[in-house]
């Protein structure tokens, strides 16, 4: 193992429970519970260049630092072979070897979602439809008995255009495999809609609440429009 990052935050619902591990051979694997790239299990292989960058950052750090986490910060533990588990919640972006490694490790969580194994993501289907989609090669069991949906519409660049939320009674426990989708009607539509869908993933007898998100980027106003608005 080169590194393992675990992030946990039980102050919100569903709780954040994220992990990513990079093995010596460049294999990357982990779990996402609240994510815009899908929720569930992920596994793949980092390209040689990325692996070399991670190794260089790990090799550069010295003794484990003593960091004071911000109030109400999520628990973040980075484990290296040389140091063992290190709390990094108080280490932000900035100069210094540990800061660079902490930032890169957090980014690996987002990189992880490029390698779905047994995961579910959400996106927009037809108008006024939120669509759950299986990602990866392996099936995943999900509980859709009660699905909570929140949709926020934006007009232009983060100009609020309306909110909608609802509880949907779904089919209960299902096995989602390659090609599986499930459509959820929502009371708002348009190109600039951000979605958050709460359901559960089943792992053996354990029911894990998760939140799949879809947050498409909104185009900033052009310089010309911005200049007109400032006059």
C-alpha positions in Angstrom: 0.0 0.0 0.0 1.2 3.5 -0.8 -1.6 5.4 1.0 -5.1 5.1 2.3 -7.4 8.0 3.1 -10.6 7.7 5.1 -13.0 10.5 5.6 -16.0 10.3 8.0 -18.6 12.9 9.0 -21.6 11.8 11.0 -22.9 15.3 11.5 -24.9 15.2 8.3 -27.5 12.8 6.9 -26.7 10.6 5.1 -23.3 10.4 6.9 -20.2 10.9 4.8 -18.1 7.7 4.8 -15.4 7.9 2.1 -12.2 5.9 1.5 -9.6 5.6 -1.2 -6.5 3.3 -1.3 -3.6 3.2 -3.7 -1.6 0.0 -3.8 2.0 -0.4 -4.7 1.2 -1.5 -8.2 -1.0 1.5 -8.9 -4.4 -0.2 -8.2 -6.9 2.4 -6.8 -10.0 1.3 -4.9 -12.5 2.6 -2.5 -16.0 3.5 -1.5 -18.1 6.7 -1.9 -21.3 7.4 0.0 -22.0 11.1 -0.9 -20.8 11.9 -4.4 -21.5 13.6 -7.7 -19.6 10.8 -9.5 -21.6 7.9 -8.2 -22.0 6.0 -4.9 -20.8 2.5 -4.1 -17.6 0.6 -4.8 -14.8 1.7 -7.2 -11.7 0.0 -8.4 -9.2 0.6 -11.3 -5.6 1.3 -12.2 -3.8 4.6 -12.1 -1.7 5.5 -15.1 2.0 5.3 -14.5 2.4 9.1 -14.6 -0.2 9.6 -11.9 1.2 6.8 -9.8 4.7 8.4 -10.0 3.3 11.7 -8.8 1.6 10.1 -5.8 4.8 8.2 -4.9 6.9 11.4 -5.1 4.5 13.2 -2.8 4.5 10.4 -0.3 8.3 10.1 -0.4 8.7 13.8 0.2 7.0 14.0 3.6 8.8 13.6 6.9 7.5 13.0 10.4 3.8 13.2 10.9 2.6 16.8 11.6 0.4 17.9 14.5 -2.7 19.6 13.0 -5.6 21.2 14.8 -8.8 20.4 12.9 -11.3 23.3 12.3 -14.5 23.2 14.5 -17.0 20.7 13.2 -14.5 19.3 10.6 -15.0 15.9 9.2 -12.6 13.2 10.5 -9.8 12.7 7.9 -7.2 10.0 8.4 -4.3 9.5 6.0 -2.4 6.3 6.4 1.1 5.8 5.0 3.5 2.8 5.6 6.1 5.2 7.0 3.9 7.0 9.5 0.8 4.9 10.1 -2.5 6.8 10.5 -2.2 10.6 10.5 -5.1 13.0 11.2 -5.0 15.6 8.4 -8.3 17.5 8.9 -6.4 20.6 10.0 -4.1 20.5 7.0 -5.4 22.7 4.2 -4.2 23.6 0.7 -0.9 25.5 0.8 2.9 25.1 0.7 4.6 22.3 2.4 5.0 18.6 1.7 2.2 17.5 4.0 -0.2 20.1 2.6 0.5 19.0 -1.0 0.1 15.3 -0.1 -3.2 16.0 1.8 -4.6 17.9 -1.1 -3.6 15.2 -3.6 -5.1 12.5 -1.4 -8.4 14.3 -1.2 -8.4 14.7 -5.0 -7.9 10.9 -5.3 -11.5 10.5 -4.0 -12.8 12.4 -7.0 -10.4 10.5 -9.3 -11.8 7.2 -7.8 -15.2 7.8 -9.4 -13.6 7.4 -12.9 -13.2 3.7 -12.0 -16.7 2.4 -11.1 -17.0 -1.2 -10.2 -20.5 -1.5 -8.5 -22.0 1.9 -8.2 -25.0 4.0 -8.9 -25.1 7.6 -10.2 -27.9 10.1 -10.9 -28.4 12.4 -13.9 -31.3 14.0 -15.8 -33.3 11.8 -18.1 -36.2 13.3 -20.0 -37.8 16.6 -18.9 -38.6 16.5 -15.2 -37.0 13.1 -14.6 -34.1 12.2 -12.3 -32.5 9.0 -13.6 -30.5 6.6 -11.4 -28.0 4.7 -13.5 -25.8 1.7 -12.7 -22.1 2.2 -13.3 -19.4 -0.4 -13.5 -19.2 -4.1 -14.2 -20.5 -5.7 -11.0 -24.1 -5.7 -9.7 -25.0 -3.7 -6.6 -28.1 -4.2 -4.4 -30.0 -1.0 -3.6 -33.0 -0.2 -1.4 -35.4 2.1 -3.3 -38.3 1.6 -0.9 -38.2 5.3 0.0 -36.2 7.7 -2.1 -35.7 11.3 -1.1 -35.1 13.8 -3.9 -34.1 17.4 -3.9 -33.8 19.4 -7.1 -32.5 23.0 -7.4 -32.9 24.9 -10.6 -30.6 27.7 -11.7 -31.2 30.4 -14.3 -28.0 31.7 -15.8 -25.0 31.7 -13.5 -26.3 30.6 -10.1 -29.4 32.8 -10.2 -32.0 30.7 -8.2 -34.9 29.6 -10.4 -36.7 27.3 -7.9 -36.5 24.3 -5.6 -38.4 21.0 -5.4 -38.2 18.2 -3.0 -40.2 15.0 -2.5 -40.3 11.5 -1.1 -40.9 8.7 -3.6 -42.1 5.2 -2.8 -40.0 2.9 -5.0 -39.9 -0.8 -5.7 -38.0 -1.7 -2.6 -34.9 -3.9 -2.8 -33.5 -4.4 -6.3 -30.3 -5.7 -7.9 -28.8 -3.1 -10.2 -26.5 -4.4 -12.9 -25.0 -3.1 -16.2 -27.7 -1.3 -18.2 -30.0 -0.8 -15.2 -31.8 2.6 -14.8 -34.6 3.9 -12.6 -36.6 7.0 -13.5 -37.9 9.3 -10.7 -40.4 12.1 -11.6 -39.5 15.5 -10.2 -41.5 18.7 -10.1 -38.9 20.9 -11.8 -36.8 20.7 -15.0 -34.4 22.5 -17.2 -30.7 22.4 -18.2 -29.4 24.0 -15.0 -30.9 21.6 -12.4 -28.8 20.2 -9.6 -30.0 16.9 -8.1 -29.5 15.1 -4.8 -31.1 11.6 -4.4 -31.0 9.7 -1.1 -31.5 5.9 -1.0 -29.5 3.0 0.4 -27.0 0.5 -0.8 -27.1 -3.0 0.7 -24.0 -4.8 1.7 -24.9 -8.2 3.1 -27.2 -7.5 6.0 -26.0 -3.9 6.3 -28.1 -1.0 4.9 -25.9 2.0 4.1 -27.7 5.4 3.4 -26.1 7.2 0.4 -26.6 10.3 -1.6 -26.0 10.4 -5.3 -25.6 14.0 -6.7 -25.6 15.6 -10.1 -24.3 19.1 -10.2 -23.6 20.2 -13.8 -21.3 23.2 -14.1 -23.1 26.5 -14.9 -21.5 28.8 -17.4 -20.3 32.1 -16.0 -21.5 35.3 -17.6 -19.4 36.5 -20.5 -17.2 39.5 -19.9 -19.5 41.6 -22.1 -22.6 40.7 -20.1 -20.7 41.2 -16.8 -19.6 44.7 -17.9 -23.2 45.6 -18.8 -24.4 44.4 -15.4 -21.8 46.5 -13.6 -22.9 49.7 -15.3 
